[in-house]
Amino acid sequence: MSNSTPWSPSPRERERELFRRALHKRQRLIALISTVLVLGTLAIVLVTSPGWESVKTTFFDIDYGREVFPTVVRGLVVNLQLTLIGGIAIGIIALALALLRTTKSPALTPFRFIATAYIDIFRGAPLILIILLVGFGVPALRIQGLTSNVIVLGTIAVVLTYSAYVAEVIRSGILSVHQSQRAAARSLGLTSRQAMRYVILPQAIRRVIPPLLNDFVSLLKDTGLVSILGVTDAVRAAQINASRTFNYTPYVVAAILFLLITIPLTRYIDRHIRLRSEKQNSDGLA
């Protein structure tokens, strides 16, 4: 048996480790001081401005905020419902559009043209215009069986627009998968449809998860635009209360509620991107 001694860092390595720790502490201290100075300066400028008292009363009335909080929360539930229902519909439609745009089947050529035109139109037109056109245009047709429910029409308008954006995200994921993957799947006896379902799409979806989550966050925020049709969501509830008293604290309450949802989602997206980047670097794929 050979005698083995436990490894211990050399004096030079210990010096380097101490230096790295000292450097890290110094950098954190500098970051803390810089943050305090910048934020402190901004706070001082804000609270010493001539109109601060008026702004505090009009936008940051804590008592009025407590009063309108339940109403705004009930409106936020509508936003969440629209986001979940719309997100499912968007995912289905966007996947179909992406597959149509990437197919090379001659028989599906007209559908590929239609999908391209759909995406060009709804990506190019502002969402607020689509909401107005759908919300007021569909009831104006007076077609038997067509709904005039503003919540349904607003959701349809949002789905139409976001499906175009998400379709392009999914299509970019499909195109990012190397053709050798498809060739390998076909060589194993899989059909084109099976290769897309079992080989291409799983890789494509994993690659575009961060932008899809970003679109989901944007969807949650943009559901507030349906309030222009009269839907009582968080934005509309805040608007009603603000117009009643000419105090704009309800808008701040609504903004804080949206931030409580979107900021954790954004941090999760950042973490997912960082972990994926680290994995790619460790695998030598970046």
C-alpha positions as CSV (number, residue, x, y, z in Angstrom):
1,M,0.0,0.0,0.0
2,S,1.2,3.5,-0.9
3,N,1.0,6.2,1.7
4,S,-1.1,9.1,0.5
5,T,-1.1,12.5,2.3
6,P,-4.1,14.8,2.1
7,W,-3.9,17.6,-0.3
8,S,-3.4,21.1,1.0
9,P,-3.0,24.3,-0.9
10,S,0.4,25.8,-1.3
11,P,1.4,29.0,0.4
12,R,1.1,30.8,-3.0
13,E,-2.4,29.4,-3.5
14,R,-3.4,30.5,0.0
15,E,-2.1,34.0,-0.8
16,R,-4.2,34.1,-4.0
17,E,-7.3,33.0,-2.2
18,L,-6.8,35.7,0.5
19,F,-6.3,38.3,-2.2
20,R,-9.5,37.1,-4.1
21,R,-11.5,37.4,-0.9
22,A,-10.2,40.8,-0.1
23,L,-10.9,41.9,-3.6
24,H,-14.4,40.6,-3.5
25,K,-15.1,42.4,-0.1
26,R,-13.7,45.6,-1.6
27,Q,-15.9,45.3,-4.6
28,R,-19.0,44.7,-2.5
29,L,-18.2,47.7,-0.3
30,I,-17.7,49.9,-3.4
31,A,-21.0,48.7,-4.8
32,L,-22.8,49.3,-1.5
33,I,-21.4,52.9,-1.2
34,S,-22.2,53.7,-4.8
35,T,-25.8,52.4,-4.4
36,V,-26.4,54.3,-1.2
37,L,-25.0,57.5,-2.8
38,V,-27.0,57.3,-6.0
39,L,-30.3,56.2,-4.4
40,G,-29.8,58.6,-1.5
41,T,-29.3,61.5,-3.9
42,L,-32.4,60.6,-5.9
43,A,-34.4,60.4,-2.6
44,I,-33.2,63.8,-1.4
45,V,-33.9,65.4,-4.8
46,L,-37.4,63.9,-4.7
47,V,-38.4,64.8,-1.2
48,T,-37.0,68.3,-1.4
49,S,-38.7,69.2,-4.7
50,P,-41.2,72.0,-4.4
51,G,-44.2,69.8,-5.4
52,W,-43.3,66.8,-3.3
53,E,-46.1,67.4,-0.7
54,S,-48.7,67.6,-3.4
55,V,-47.4,64.5,-5.1
56,K,-47.3,62.6,-1.8
57,T,-50.9,63.5,-1.1
58,T,-52.1,62.8,-4.7
59,F,-50.2,59.6,-5.5
60,F,-49.1,58.1,-2.1
61,D,-52.1,58.4,0.1
62,I,-51.7,55.3,2.3
63,D,-55.2,55.5,3.8
64,Y,-56.9,55.8,0.4
65,G,-54.6,53.0,-0.9
66,R,-55.9,50.7,1.8
67,E,-59.5,51.7,0.9
68,V,-59.2,50.9,-2.8
69,F,-56.9,47.9,-2.4
70,P,-59.7,45.2,-2.4
71,T,-61.3,46.7,-5.5
72,V,-58.0,46.7,-7.4
73,V,-57.2,43.2,-6.3
74,R,-60.5,42.0,-7.7
75,G,-59.6,43.6,-11.0
76,L,-56.2,42.0,-10.9
77,V,-57.9,38.6,-10.7
78,V,-59.5,39.4,-14.1
79,N,-56.0,40.2,-15.5
80,L,-54.7,36.9,-14.2
81,Q,-57.6,35.0,-15.7
82,L,-57.2,36.7,-19.1
83,T,-53.4,35.9,-18.9
84,L,-53.9,32.2,-18.2
85,I,-56.7,31.6,-20.7
86,G,-55.0,33.8,-23.3
87,G,-51.7,32.1,-22.7
88,I,-53.1,28.6,-23.4
89,A,-54.8,29.8,-26.6
90,I,-51.7,31.7,-27.7
91,G,-49.5,28.7,-27.2
92,I,-51.8,26.5,-29.4
93,I,-52.2,29.0,-32.2
94,A,-48.6,30.1,-32.2
95,L,-47.3,26.5,-32.4
96,A,-49.6,25.9,-35.4
97,L,-48.4,29.1,-37.1
98,A,-44.8,28.2,-36.5
99,L,-45.2,24.7,-37.9
100,L,-47.0,26.1,-41.0
101,R,-44.2,28.6,-41.5
102,T,-41.5,26.0,-41.3
103,T,-43.2,23.2,-43.3
104,K,-41.9,22.5,-46.8
105,S,-44.9,20.5,-47.9
106,P,-46.1,21.7,-51.3
107,A,-49.7,20.9,-50.4
108,L,-49.5,23.4,-47.4
109,T,-48.1,26.3,-49.5
110,P,-51.3,28.4,-49.4
111,F,-51.5,27.9,-45.6
112,R,-47.9,28.9,-45.3
113,F,-48.6,32.1,-47.1
114,I,-51.7,32.8,-44.9
115,A,-49.7,32.2,-41.7
116,T,-47.0,34.6,-43.0
117,A,-49.6,37.3,-43.8
118,Y,-51.2,36.7,-40.4
119,I,-47.9,37.2,-38.5
120,D,-47.0,40.3,-40.6
121,I,-50.3,41.9,-39.9
122,F,-50.7,41.3,-36.2
123,R,-47.0,42.0,-35.5
124,G,-47.1,45.3,-37.4
125,A,-50.4,46.7,-35.9
126,P,-50.4,48.2,-32.4
127,L,-52.2,46.0,-29.9
128,I,-54.4,48.8,-28.7
129,L,-55.7,49.3,-32.3
130,I,-56.4,45.5,-32.6
131,I,-58.4,45.7,-29.3
132,L,-60.4,48.6,-30.6
133,L,-61.1,47.1,-34.0
134,V,-62.1,43.7,-32.5
135,G,-64.0,45.2,-29.5
136,F,-66.1,47.6,-31.5
137,G,-65.9,46.1,-35.0
138,V,-67.3,42.6,-34.2
139,P,-70.4,43.8,-32.4
140,A,-71.0,46.3,-35.3
141,L,-71.3,43.3,-37.7
142,R,-74.5,42.2,-35.9
143,I,-73.9,38.6,-37.0
144,Q,-76.1,36.1,-35.3
145,G,-74.1,34.0,-32.8
146,L,-71.1,36.4,-32.5
147,T,-70.5,37.5,-28.9
148,S,-70.5,41.1,-27.8
149,N,-68.9,40.3,-24.4
150,V,-66.1,42.8,-23.9
151,I,-64.0,40.4,-21.9
152,V,-64.2,37.7,-24.6
153,L,-63.5,40.3,-27.4
154,G,-60.6,41.8,-25.5
155,T,-59.1,38.4,-24.9
156,I,-59.5,37.5,-28.6
157,A,-57.7,40.7,-29.6
158,V,-54.8,40.0,-27.3
159,V,-54.6,36.4,-28.4
160,L,-54.5,37.4,-32.1
161,T,-51.6,39.8,-31.5
162,Y,-49.5,37.7,-29.2
163,S,-49.9,34.6,-31.3
164,A,-48.0,36.3,-34.0
165,Y,-45.1,37.2,-31.7
166,V,-44.9,33.8,-30.0
167,A,-45.1,32.0,-33.3
168,E,-41.9,33.8,-34.4
169,V,-40.2,32.9,-31.2
170,I,-41.1,29.2,-31.6
171,R,-40.1,29.3,-35.3
172,S,-36.7,30.7,-34.4
173,G,-36.3,27.8,-31.9
174,I,-37.2,25.3,-34.6
175,L,-34.7,26.8,-37.1
176,S,-32.0,26.8,-34.5
177,V,-32.0,23.0,-34.3
178,H,-29.4,21.8,-36.8
179,Q,-30.6,19.9,-39.8
180,S,-28.4,16.9,-38.8
181,Q,-30.9,16.3,-36.0
182,R,-33.7,15.8,-38.5
183,A,-31.5,13.7,-40.8
184,A,-30.5,11.5,-37.9
185,A,-34.2,11.0,-36.9
186,R,-35.1,10.1,-40.5
187,S,-32.3,7.7,-40.7
188,L,-33.7,5.9,-37.7
189,G,-37.0,5.4,-39.6
190,L,-39.0,8.3,-38.2
191,T,-41.3,10.1,-40.5
192,S,-41.1,13.9,-40.9
193,R,-44.0,14.4,-38.5
194,Q,-42.4,12.1,-35.9
195,A,-39.0,13.8,-36.3
196,M,-40.6,17.2,-35.7
197,R,-42.7,15.9,-32.7
198,Y,-40.1,13.8,-30.9
199,V,-36.8,15.3,-31.9
200,I,-37.0,18.9,-33.2
201,L,-39.8,20.4,-31.1
202,P,-38.5,19.3,-27.7
203,Q,-35.1,20.9,-28.4
204,A,-36.7,24.0,-29.9
205,I,-39.0,24.7,-27.0
206,R,-36.2,24.3,-24.4
207,R,-34.1,26.8,-26.3
208,V,-36.8,29.5,-26.4
209,I,-38.2,29.1,-22.9
210,P,-36.6,32.5,-21.7
211,P,-38.2,34.6,-24.5
212,L,-41.5,32.7,-24.1
213,L,-41.5,33.6,-20.4
214,N,-40.7,37.2,-21.3
215,D,-43.7,37.2,-23.6
216,F,-45.8,35.8,-20.8
217,V,-44.8,38.7,-18.5
218,S,-45.6,41.2,-21.3
219,L,-48.9,39.4,-21.8
220,L,-49.8,39.9,-18.1
221,K,-49.1,43.7,-18.4
222,D,-50.8,44.1,-21.7
223,T,-54.1,42.6,-20.5
224,G,-54.5,45.9,-18.8
225,L,-55.2,47.4,-22.3
226,V,-58.6,45.6,-22.5
227,S,-59.8,48.2,-20.0
228,I,-60.4,50.6,-22.9
229,L,-63.4,48.3,-23.8
230,G,-64.9,48.7,-20.3
231,V,-63.5,45.5,-18.8
232,T,-63.1,46.1,-15.0
233,D,-59.6,44.8,-14.5
234,A,-57.0,46.3,-12.2
235,V,-56.3,49.3,-14.4
236,R,-60.0,50.0,-14.9
237,A,-60.7,49.6,-11.2
238,A,-57.9,52.1,-10.4
239,Q,-59.2,54.5,-13.1
240,I,-62.7,54.4,-11.7
241,N,-61.5,55.2,-8.1
242,A,-59.1,57.8,-9.3
243,S,-61.7,59.6,-11.3
244,R,-64.1,59.6,-8.4
245,T,-61.7,61.5,-6.0
246,F,-59.1,62.9,-8.4
247,N,-56.5,61.0,-6.2
248,Y,-54.2,58.9,-8.3
249,T,-53.1,56.5,-5.5
250,P,-55.2,53.7,-7.0
251,Y,-52.8,53.7,-10.1
252,V,-49.8,53.3,-7.8
253,V,-51.6,50.4,-6.0
254,A,-52.3,48.7,-9.3
255,A,-48.7,49.2,-10.5
256,I,-47.4,47.7,-7.2
257,L,-49.6,44.7,-7.6
258,F,-48.4,44.1,-11.2
259,L,-44.8,44.5,-10.0
260,L,-45.3,41.9,-7.2
261,I,-46.0,39.4,-9.9
262,T,-43.8,40.5,-12.8
263,I,-40.5,41.1,-10.8
264,P,-40.3,37.5,-9.4
265,L,-41.0,36.2,-12.9
266,T,-38.3,38.4,-14.4
267,R,-35.8,37.3,-11.8
268,Y,-36.7,33.6,-12.5
269,I,-36.1,34.3,-16.2
270,D,-32.7,35.8,-15.5
271,R,-31.8,32.9,-13.3
272,H,-32.9,30.4,-15.9
273,I,-30.8,32.2,-18.6
274,R,-27.8,32.3,-16.3
275,L,-28.0,28.6,-15.4
276,R,-28.4,27.7,-19.1
277,S,-25.4,29.8,-20.0
278,E,-23.3,28.2,-17.3
279,K,-24.4,24.7,-18.5
280,Q,-23.5,25.5,-22.1
281,N,-20.1,26.8,-21.0
282,S,-19.4,23.7,-18.9
283,D,-20.5,21.5,-21.8
284,G,-18.4,23.5,-24.3
285,L,-21.5,24.5,-26.3
286,A,-21.3,28.2,-26.0
